[in-house]
Amino acid sequence: MNQRDGQLKRDVMTRVRAVYLLRRAFDPEALKGLVFAACAVAMVYLVSIPHVIQNMSRLSGVADDVSYLLSAFIHTSFTVEAVITLAIAAGLWLLFDIVHNLRYARPWVREA
């Protein structure tokens, strides 16, 4: 094999790896995971999580927690509302896919 053939082989393999990585990156499950991860990172920068936990620890019950979280969501900026909504949607979509895939991953369970 001469130098030109070696270079051609490296170029082809580089393109094959690039196509493989792009297909993996744009896989629907990967995109859902990336959206969820991006929302989680954005939440860390946009929301003071220690303050939310500190305020929730002063509440007495689950009903108060839900009321506090709903009030905090309604009275925050649009950016935070959008990130939270997108994170919840992506999380639920991922959870649905996980449950759906687990259903088909158990061959010993028969469907009626």
N, C-alpha and C positions, 0 to 999 in steps of 0.2 A: 504494500500500500504506500503510495507516495504522499508527499506533504499536502498536495491539493485534495486528495481523497480524504485524508484525515481532517482537514479543515471543513470540507463539505459535510462529513459525518457529524462533527461538533455543531455545525450550524443547524443541521436537521434536528439533532437531539435537543438543542436549545429551544427550537420552535415547538417540538413535541412536548417538552416540559412546560413551556409557557401555556400552550393550549390546555394541557391537563390541569394546571393550576387555575386557569380562568374558569374551566368547567366546574371545578370543585368550589371556587369562590362564589360562583353564581348559581349554585345549587339552591333550591328553594329553602331547604332546612338551614343551610349555612346563612342565607340572607336573613331569615327570621332570627337566628341566633345573633348575627351581627347587629341587627336593629335593636334587639333586646339589650345586648351588651353596650351599645352606644347610648341607649337611654339610661342605663344604669350609671355609666360614667358621667353623663350630663346631670343626672340627679345628684351625684356627689358634689358637683360644682354649683348647682343651682339651689339646693335645699340644704339647710342646716339640720342634718339628721340628729346630732346630739341634742339640739334644742327641741326637736319634735318628740324624741324619746323622753326627755326631761319633762316636757309639758304633759305627755300622756301618762307618765308615772304618777302624776297628781290626781288623775281621774279615778273614779271609784268602780266603774263597771264597763262592760262591753258596750252598752248603749251609749255611754258617755264617750267612749273611744270612737265609735262610729260617727257620732255627732261632731266631735272635735275634728276628725279627719275630713269629713264632708265640708265643714265650715272653713277649714284651712284650705281645702282644694278650691272652693268657690271664691275665696278672697285673696287668691294669689295671682301672679301675672299670667298672661296668656301663654308665655313660653313654658312655664312650669306645668301648666294644665295640659299643654300639648304633649310634652315629654312624658308626663305621667299616663295620659290616655294611650299614647303610642306604646309605652312599656307594658301596660296592662293588656292591650290588644295583642302585642307580640308574644307576651307570656302565655296568654290563654290559647293562642294559636299553636305555640310550641307544645303546650300541655295536651291539647287535642291531638296533635300529631303523635306524641309519645304514647298516649293511651291507645290511639288507633293502631300504631305499629306494634305495641305490646299484645294487642288482641290477636294479631296474625303471627306473632313470634312464638306463641305457645301451641305447638301442634297437638298436645295432649288434651286441650280443651275443645270439646265439640260444641258447635253451635246447634241450637234446636231448630 
